[in-house]
Amino acid sequence: MVVLALLVPFLMLGVLLMLGRYEDYVLPPREPEPEPADRPVGGLRG
């Protein structure tokens, strides 16, 4: 029981790290934010 209590936090940490890596592989890469000079200036859309 003591061994299980000591292993559970490490197993949970491992699962979280694996999910983070899985997310990197599954999701498409994020597009970079446009530079301020590339954005349209002023005006309301409509």
Contacts in CASP RR format, 6 or more apart in sequence:
PFRMAT RR
TARGET T0000
AUTHOR 0000-0000-0000
METHOD contacts of the structure
MODEL  1
MVVLALLVPFLMLGVLLMLGRYEDYVLPPREPEPEPADRPVGGLRG
END
